[in-house]
Amino acid sequence: MRLKSVKLTNFRGYRNTITIPIDPAMTGIVGRNDYGKSTILEALAIFFEAEGVKVDKSDMNCFSLREGGDQFEIACVFDDLPASLVLDEKVETSLAQEFLLNAEGSLEIVKSFKASTGKLERTSVRCQHPTDKVLATLLGLKMADLKKLGEERGVAEVVPDKRVASLWRQAIRAAAGPIECHEFLLDVEKGLSTEAKSVWGKIEDRLPTFALFKADRESSDGDAEAKNPLQQAVKEAQAALQAQISALEQQIEASVLDVAARTLDKLREMAPELASELKPRFKEKPKWAFNFTLDGENGIPINKRGSGVRRLVLLNFFRAEAEKAAAGTQRTVIYAIEEPETSQHPNYQVMLMKALLSLAEQPNRQIIVTTHVPALAGLMPTEGLRYVTKDVNGTPIVRMPDAGVLKEATESLGVLPETGMERAKGVVLVEGKSDVTFLRHTASALKGAGHTASSLEEVGIVPILIGGCGSVKHWVTLNLANDLGLPWCVFLDSDIGGDPSQIKAIQKRKAEVEAQGRPFYATRKREIENYLCPDLILAETGAAVAFTDTCDAKKIIGAAVSMKADDVIDRFWPRMTADQILRRSTYIENDVERIELKELVTQLLTLVH
């Protein structure tokens, strides 16, 4: 199952029912401080009963309380539902067959809390359920009552296996003819009980797991910030082994009950009256508790280290998750991260966001992030953004991304294009600072050697960072260029030979840009680092490197010269001569020699001519 949306009613600042759609991959909740971003994450934590988050009476909206409101609600809507469920024995049924879906065909679970205490009052399923009073009670009937009802309605003969409750329900419904339904809140305790494990319990086992990482954790010995990722790994491992755990629990229960029965048999020989009063039962199921931590050198636990170090542990947990094959995962995992920028150097902020974006591409993973830092908001795909603001009455609202909303959100966050626009006559939108170095030096070197007419600076063409495909910065810079009446184009790495999903995203961006009548340029090679000259690197560092046009040259070069991969272009490209640039970008097409980077600069210069 996958989280589709969350609905809040009378919860904290959210007075009337408000729906926050959740993206299938990454949701970025942006907005100013104290506007209700963290409220959404904490509502989810309360719903999923995450460790460390408690609900109390102060969570009731004060205005609704004054008007006589007696409860607040947190509802979650799920899609990507299992095609079938085994509710009784080994016979499959479905949520649709059991009339447990809402009007949109999704599973909607509502948790209601008492205003005066904050305690959970009931859990319900909002569904299109039969209006017939008898049919509406079928999911809550015990087997004996189902059989009795089925016999009264003359369906016993068509029930293939009379031990299976879901088959009795299907037969009774089929005999009733067309079933009229209405929206109904079905209490899971009263309306979804059976003699064995409740229907609700079976559904609950399929819901996503949820982990919340807050920005304001205390740095105490009990700080769970660094421990939580490992505890989440424990939950995933237990979920994967739940069938074996359940079988083991049953074996233990059977063994203990056998001992108890034999003990009572012996007791009857001596005190039969006492033995008849005693009945063996388990007071509660066994608890499978595992606690893990990370100890550093000299035995210093990770939660005794600085907050930045703890956040780096979190960062690398996500990186490990992003690289782990998701095949075989039993349930969707929702990672909610409040202000990932907290306590982190800007470089690590970007690293963390990129790791989260990579993790969001894995199956059975959803990421929800809150932030008010422009650099991080600028990395998020626009379709996943949710802008939290307030209406004219000061009530928090959540708005979906469209042209007007994105403009308002970016102004609120302070997301602005890079400097240089004041002198620009044309704009080249690029992904990062290394692309700026690459284009400016290429044009200057070729002009200096007489291969092109001008450098970019001489004609007023300014490379502007956009922070990646589909980002908020891309949108803002693009629209600002249009507003100023400037000609513009886009230059990106092609990523040929890399991640297929990234290649697909680049092709999508190309189509969008060209649809607006603007030029789009992508490298013939994988990335700009693939144009570097190995002889230059050898002369500069003494390191011999070898790479193809489509391999990860940035990583190979960085490892060979012991530097960060992202710094490779800034280190070596300004030392590339015009001859090296021409040689490294020459190729043959249809028996004709072409020089890619010379042609690129020539085409860029036409923006202002």
C-alpha positions in Angstrom: 0.0 0.0 0.0 1.1 3.6 -0.6 0.1 6.8 1.1 -2.0 8.9 -1.2 -3.1 11.7 1.1 -3.5 12.8 4.7 -6.6 14.7 6.0 -6.6 16.8 9.1 -9.7 18.0 10.9 -9.6 20.3 13.9 -5.9 19.3 14.4 -3.8 22.1 15.8 -3.9 25.0 13.4 -5.9 23.1 10.8 -9.5 23.9 11.6 -11.7 22.7 8.8 -10.9 19.5 7.0 -7.8 20.0 4.8 -6.4 17.4 2.4 -2.6 17.2 1.7 -1.9 15.0 -1.3 1.2 12.9 -1.0 3.4 12.2 -4.0 4.1 8.6 -4.8 7.9 9.3 -4.6 9.0 12.5 -2.9 6.8 15.2 -1.3 8.4 18.5 -0.4 6.4 20.6 2.1 7.7 24.2 1.9 6.7 27.4 3.5 7.6 29.9 6.2 8.3 29.0 9.8 5.3 28.3 12.1 2.9 27.9 9.2 2.1 24.2 9.8 4.7 22.2 8.0 5.8 20.2 11.0 2.2 19.7 12.0 1.6 17.5 8.9 4.6 15.3 9.7 3.6 14.9 13.4 0.0 14.1 12.4 1.3 11.2 10.4 3.6 10.1 13.2 0.5 10.1 15.5 -1.5 8.2 13.0 1.2 5.5 12.5 1.9 5.5 16.3 5.6 6.4 15.7 7.9 6.2 18.7 8.5 9.5 20.5 5.4 11.4 19.3 2.5 11.7 21.7 -1.0 13.2 21.2 -2.7 15.2 23.9 -5.7 17.6 24.4 -3.6 20.6 23.3 -3.7 19.1 19.7 -7.4 20.1 19.5 -7.9 23.3 17.5 -8.8 25.9 20.1 -11.4 27.7 17.9 -13.3 24.5 17.2 -13.1 23.6 20.9 -14.7 27.0 21.8 -17.5 26.3 19.3 -18.3 23.0 21.0 -16.2 20.6 18.9 -15.5 17.4 20.8 -12.9 15.6 18.7 -10.2 16.0 16.1 -9.3 13.6 13.3 -6.3 12.4 11.4 -7.2 10.3 8.3 -4.9 8.6 5.8 -5.9 7.5 2.3 -4.0 4.7 0.6 -3.8 3.5 -3.0 -1.7 0.9 -4.7 -3.8 -1.6 -2.8 -3.2 -5.4 -2.8 -5.3 -7.1 -5.4 -6.3 -9.7 -2.8 -6.2 -10.3 0.9 -6.4 -13.5 2.9 -8.7 -12.7 5.8 -10.0 -16.2 6.6 -8.0 -19.5 6.3 -6.3 -19.4 2.9 -9.1 -18.1 0.8 -8.5 -14.8 -1.0 -10.9 -11.8 -1.0 -10.4 -8.1 -1.6 -11.1 -4.8 0.0 -13.5 -4.0 -2.8 -15.4 -7.3 -2.3 -15.7 -6.5 1.4 -17.0 -3.0 0.7 -14.1 -1.3 2.5 -13.1 1.3 -0.1 -14.2 4.9 -0.3 -15.9 6.6 -3.2 -12.6 7.1 -5.1 -11.7 3.4 -4.7 -9.0 4.0 -2.1 -8.6 2.7 1.5 -9.4 5.6 3.9 -8.6 5.1 7.6 -9.8 7.7 10.1 -8.5 8.0 13.6 -10.6 10.2 15.9 -9.3 11.6 19.2 -11.3 13.0 22.1 -10.8 16.7 22.5 -10.9 16.7 26.3 -8.1 14.2 26.7 -6.4 13.7 23.4 -6.8 10.0 23.7 -7.7 7.9 20.6 -11.5 7.4 20.7 -11.9 5.1 17.7 -10.4 4.0 14.4 -12.7 3.7 11.5 -12.7 2.9 7.8 -14.5 5.5 5.7 -16.1 3.4 3.0 -19.0 2.9 0.6 -20.7 0.3 2.7 -24.1 -1.5 2.3 -27.1 0.6 3.5 -28.9 -2.7 4.4 -28.5 -3.1 8.2 -27.9 -6.8 8.0 -25.4 -6.7 5.2 -23.6 -3.8 7.0 -22.8 -6.1 10.0 -21.4 -9.0 8.1 -17.7 -8.2 8.7 -18.4 -8.1 12.5 -20.2 -11.4 12.7 -18.6 -14.5 14.3 -18.6 -17.7 12.3 -21.5 -19.2 14.2 -23.6 -16.1 13.5 -22.6 -16.0 9.8 -23.6 -19.7 9.4 -26.9 -19.1 11.1 -27.6 -16.0 8.9 -26.5 -17.9 5.8 -28.8 -20.8 6.6 -31.7 -18.5 7.2 -31.2 -16.9 3.8 -30.8 -20.3 2.1 -27.2 -20.0 0.9 -25.5 -22.8 2.8 -25.5 -25.1 -0.3 -23.5 -22.6 -2.4 -20.7 -22.0 0.2 -17.8 -24.2 -1.0 -16.0 -24.3 2.3 -18.2 -23.7 5.3 -15.2 -23.1 7.6 -14.3 -19.8 5.7 -16.1 -16.6 6.9 -15.4 -14.7 3.7 -17.1 -17.3 1.6 -20.2 -17.1 3.8 -20.2 -13.3 3.4 -19.9 -13.5 -0.4 -22.8 -16.0 -0.6 -25.0 -13.8 1.6 -24.3 -10.7 -0.4 -24.8 -12.5 -3.8 -28.2 -13.7 -2.6 -29.2 -10.2 -1.6 -29.1 -9.0 -5.2 -28.0 -5.4 -6.1 -26.5 -3.8 -3.1 -27.1 -0.1 -2.4 -24.2 1.6 -0.6 -23.6 4.9 1.2 -20.6 6.6 2.8 -20.1 5.1 6.3 -17.6 5.2 9.1 -17.0 1.5 10.0 -15.6 1.2 13.5 -12.7 -1.3 13.2 -13.2 -2.6 16.8 -17.0 -3.1 16.5 -17.5 -3.7 12.8 -14.3 -5.6 11.8 -14.0 -8.4 14.3 -13.8 -12.2 13.8 -13.1 -15.1 16.0 -9.6 -15.4 14.7 -7.3 -12.4 14.0 -9.5 -9.4 13.2 -10.1 -8.2 9.7 -8.6 -4.9 10.8 -5.5 -6.7 12.0 -5.0 -8.2 8.6 -5.3 -4.8 7.0 -3.1 -3.2 9.5 -0.3 -5.7 8.7 -0.2 -4.3 5.1 -0.1 -0.6 6.0 3.2 1.3 5.3 5.7 1.6 8.1 6.6 5.2 9.1 9.7 6.8 10.4 9.9 10.5 11.5 13.2 12.3 11.9 12.7 15.6 13.7 14.9 18.7 13.6 14.6 19.5 17.3 15.8 16.4 19.1 17.6 16.8 22.4 21.3 15.8 22.6 20.9 13.6 25.6 21.9 10.0 26.4 18.4 8.9 25.4 18.5 10.8 22.1 17.1 8.4 19.5 18.0 10.4 16.4 21.0 8.2 15.5 19.4 5.1 16.8 16.1 5.4 14.9 17.5 4.4 11.5 18.7 1.1 13.0 15.5 0.6 14.8 13.7 1.1 11.5 15.9 -1.6 10.0 14.8 -3.9 12.8 11.1 -3.2 11.9 11.7 -4.0 8.3 13.5 -7.2 9.2 10.7 -8.2 11.5 8.1 -7.4 8.9 10.0 -9.6 6.4 10.1 -12.5 8.8 6.6 -12.0 10.2 5.4 -15.4 9.0 8.2 -17.2 10.7 7.7 -15.1 13.9 4.0 -15.9 13.9 4.7 -19.6 13.4 7.2 -19.6 16.3 4.7 -17.7 18.5 2.1 -20.4 17.8 4.6 -23.2 18.6 5.5 -21.6 21.9 1.9 -21.0 22.8 1.0 -24.6 21.9 3.9 -25.9 23.9 3.1 -23.8 27.0 -0.7 -24.6 26.8 0.2 -28.3 26.6 2.3 -28.0 29.8 -0.6 -26.1 31.5 -3.2 -28.7 30.4 -1.1 -31.6 31.8 -0.6 -29.6 35.0 -4.3 -29.2 35.4 -4.9 -32.9 34.7 -2.7 -33.7 37.6 -4.3 -31.0 39.8 -7.8 -32.6 39.1 -6.5 -35.8 40.7 -5.9 -33.9 44.0 -8.3 -30.9 43.9 -10.9 -31.2 41.1 -12.9 -28.1 42.2 -9.8 -25.9 42.1 -8.7 -27.3 38.7 -12.1 -26.6 37.2 -11.8 -22.9 38.1 -8.4 -22.5 36.3 -8.1 -21.9 32.6 -4.7 -21.3 30.9 -4.4 -18.2 28.7 -1.7 -15.9 27.5 -2.0 -12.4 29.1 -0.2 -10.9 26.1 1.8 -11.8 23.1 5.6 -12.0 23.5 7.4 -8.8 22.7 10.3 -9.0 20.2 12.5 -6.2 21.3 15.9 -5.4 19.8 18.0 -2.4 20.6 20.9 -1.3 18.5 23.3 1.6 18.6 26.6 2.6 16.9 29.7 3.0 19.1 32.6 5.0 17.8 36.3 4.7 18.7 37.0 4.3 22.4 33.5 3.1 23.0 31.9 6.5 22.6 28.2 6.0 21.5 27.1 8.0 18.5 24.5 9.9 20.5 27.3 11.4 22.5 28.8 13.0 19.4 27.9 16.4 17.9 24.5 17.0 16.2 26.2 17.3 12.9 27.9 13.9 13.2 24.6 12.3 14.2 22.9 13.9 11.1 25.7 12.5 9.0 24.9 9.0 10.3 21.3 9.7 9.3 22.5 10.8 5.8 24.5 7.7 5.3 21.7 5.5 6.5 19.6 7.0 3.6 22.5 6.5 1.2 22.7 2.9 2.2 19.0 2.5 1.8 19.1 4.1 -1.7 21.7 1.7 -2.8 20.0 -1.4 -1.4 17.9 -3.5 -3.7 14.3 -3.0 -2.7 13.2 -6.4 -4.1 11.3 -8.5 -1.6 10.3 -5.6 0.7 7.1 -6.5 2.4 5.7 -3.1 3.0 6.1 0.5 1.8 8.3 2.5 4.1 7.6 6.2 4.5 10.5 8.4 5.6 9.5 11.8 7.0 12.4 14.2 7.5 11.9 17.5 9.2 14.4 20.2 8.0 17.2 18.0 6.8 19.4 21.1 6.7 19.6 21.2 10.5 23.2 21.2 11.9 24.6 20.5 8.5 27.2 22.2 6.3 25.6 23.4 3.0 27.5 20.7 1.1 26.1 18.0 3.2 22.6 19.5 2.9 22.7 19.0 -0.8 24.2 15.6 -0.4 21.4 14.5 1.8 18.7 15.9 -0.5 20.2 14.1 -3.5 20.4 10.9 -1.4 16.7 11.3 -0.6 15.8 11.9 -4.2 17.7 8.7 -5.1 15.9 6.8 -2.3 12.5 8.0 -3.5 13.1 6.4 -6.9 13.3 2.9 -5.2 10.1 0.8 -5.2 8.1 0.8 -1.9 9.7 4.0 -0.6 8.1 7.4 -0.1 9.9 10.5 1.2 8.3 13.5 2.8 10.5 16.5 3.6 9.8 19.8 5.2 12.2 22.7 4.5 12.4 26.5 4.2 15.9 26.5 2.7 15.8 27.7 -0.9 18.8 25.5 -2.0 17.0 22.3 -0.9 13.6 23.3 -2.1 15.2 24.0 -5.4 16.3 20.4 -5.8 12.8 19.0 -5.4 10.6 18.0 -8.4 7.9 20.6 -8.7 5.1 18.1 -8.9 5.9 16.9 -5.4 5.9 20.3 -3.8 3.2 21.3 -1.3 3.1 25.0 -0.4 1.9 25.7 3.2 0.6 29.2 3.6 -2.3 31.1 5.2 -5.5 32.4 3.8 -6.9 35.9 4.5 -8.2 34.7 7.9 -4.8 33.5 9.0 -5.9 29.8 8.6 -3.2 27.4 7.3 -3.9 26.0 3.9 -1.9 23.7 1.6 -1.7 24.6 -2.1 -0.6 22.4 -5.0 2.0 23.5 -7.5 0.9 25.6 -10.5 2.4 28.7 -12.1 0.9 31.1 -9.6 1.6 28.9 -6.5 5.2 28.3 -7.5 5.8 32.0 -8.0 4.4 32.8 -4.5 6.3 29.9 -2.9 9.6 30.9 -4.4 9.1 34.5 -3.4 8.3 33.3 0.1 11.4 31.1 0.3 13.6 33.6 -1.4 14.5 31.3 -4.3 16.2 33.6 -6.8 18.4 33.0 -9.8 22.1 33.4 -9.6 23.7 36.9 -10.0 24.5 38.3 -13.4 21.1 38.9 -14.7 21.6 42.7 -14.6 24.1 42.5 -17.4 22.6 39.6 -19.3 21.5 39.8 -23.0 21.0 36.1 -23.2 20.8 33.3 -20.6 22.0 29.7 -20.6 20.3 27.6 -17.9 22.8 25.1 -16.5 22.6 22.5 -13.7 25.6 23.4 -11.5 28.6 25.6 -10.9 30.9 23.3 -12.8 28.8 23.8 -16.0 29.4 27.6 -15.6 33.2 27.0 -15.4 33.0 24.6 -18.4 31.1 26.9 -20.7 32.9 30.1 -19.8 36.4 28.7 -20.2 35.5 26.8 -23.4 34.2 30.0 -25.1 37.1 32.1 -23.8 39.8 29.5 -24.9 38.3 29.1 -28.3 37.9 32.8 -28.9 41.5 33.4 -27.7 42.8 30.9 -30.2 40.7 32.5 -33.0 38.2 29.6 -33.4 35.2 31.6 -32.4 34.2 35.3 -32.7 33.5 36.1 -29.1 33.5 34.8 -25.5 30.2 34.5 -23.6 31.0 37.5 -21.4 31.8 39.8 -24.4 28.3 39.4 -25.9 26.4 39.3 -22.5 25.5 35.6 -22.4 25.2 34.6 -18.7 25.1 30.9 -17.5 22.6 30.7 -14.7 22.4 27.8 -12.2 19.0 26.0 -12.1 19.8 23.3 -9.6 18.6 20.3 -11.7 15.8 19.2 -13.9 12.3 20.0 -12.8 13.4 22.1 -9.8 11.9 25.3 -8.4 15.0 27.2 -9.4 14.6 26.0 -12.9 11.1 27.3 -13.0 11.9 30.7 -11.4 14.9 31.4 -13.6 13.1 30.3 -16.7 10.2 32.6 -16.0 12.3 35.5 -15.0 14.1 35.2 -18.3 10.8 35.3 -20.1 9.6 38.3 -18.0 12.7 40.2 -18.9 12.3 39.4 -22.6 15.7 37.7 -22.7 16.6 34.9 -25.1 17.5 31.7 -23.3 18.4 28.1 -23.8 19.3 25.1 -21.7 22.5 23.1 -21.5 22.7 19.8 -19.5 24.7 16.6 -19.3 23.2 13.8 -21.4 24.0 11.1 -18.8 24.4 8.6 -21.6 25.5 5.3 -20.1 24.2 6.3 -16.6 20.9 6.0 -14.8 18.1 5.3 -17.3 15.5 7.2 -15.2 17.7 10.3 -15.3 18.2 10.0 -19.1 14.4 9.8 -19.4 14.0 12.9 -17.2 16.5 14.8 -19.4 14.6 13.8 -22.6 11.3 15.0 -21.0 12.9 18.4 -20.1 14.3 18.6 -23.7 10.8 18.2 -25.1 9.3 20.8 -22.7 12.0 23.4 -23.5 11.8 22.9 -27.3 8.0 23.0 -27.1 8.5 26.6 -26.0 10.6 27.3 -29.0 13.8 27.5 -27.0 17.1 25.7 -27.9 18.2 22.7 -25.8 21.7 21.4 -25.8 23.0 18.2 -24.2 26.5 16.7 -24.2 27.3 13.9 -26.7 29.4 12.4 -24.0 28.0 11.3 -20.6 29.1 14.4 -18.6 31.3 17.4 -19.0 34.1 15.6 -17.1 34.3 13.1 -20.0 35.8 15.9 -22.2 38.8 16.3 -20.0 42.2 15.4 -21.4 43.9 12.4 -19.7 47.3 13.9 -20.7 46.5 17.1 -18.9 45.6 15.2 -15.7 48.8 13.2 -15.9 50.9 16.3 -16.4 49.1 18.1 -13.5 49.0 15.3 -11.0 51.2 12.4 -12.2 48.1 10.2 -12.1 47.3 8.2 -15.3 43.6 7.9 -15.8 41.6 6.1 -18.5 37.9 6.6 -19.2 35.4 6.3 -22.1 32.8 8.7 -23.4 30.0 7.1 -21.4 31.6 5.9 -18.1 31.5 7.8 -14.8 34.6 9.9 -15.6 34.0 12.3 -12.7 34.2 9.5 -10.2 37.2 7.8 -11.9 39.2 11.0 -12.0 38.3 12.1 -8.5 39.4 8.7 -7.1 42.6 8.8 -9.1 43.7 12.2 -7.9 42.2 12.0 -4.4 39.7 14.8 -4.6 35.9 15.2 -4.6 34.3 14.2 -7.8 32.3 17.4 -7.9 35.5 19.5 -7.8 37.1 17.8 -10.9 36.0 20.3 -13.5 36.8 23.4 -11.4 40.3 21.9 -10.9 41.3 20.8 -14.4 39.0 22.4 -17.0 40.5 26.0 -16.7 43.8 24.4 -17.7 42.5 22.9 -20.9 44.0 24.5 -24.0 41.9 25.3 -27.1 43.7 22.5 -29.0 42.8 20.0 -26.2 39.2 21.2 -26.2 38.9 20.8 -29.9 40.6 17.4 -29.9 38.5 16.0 -27.1 35.2 17.1 -28.7 35.9 16.0 -32.3 33.9 13.2 -33.8 32.9 11.8 -37.2 29.3 11.8 -38.4 28.3 10.6 -41.9 32.0 10.7 -42.9 32.2 14.4 -41.9 34.5 15.6 -39.1 32.7 17.7 -36.5 33.9 19.6 -33.4 31.1 19.5 -30.8 32.2 22.2 -28.4 33.2 24.7 -31.1 29.7 24.2 -32.6 28.1 24.5 -29.2 29.8 27.9 -28.5 28.9 29.1 -32.0 25.3 28.2 -31.5 25.2 29.9 -28.0 26.5 33.1 -29.5 23.6 33.2 -31.9 21.3 33.8 -28.9 22.1 37.5 -29.0 22.6 38.0 -32.8 
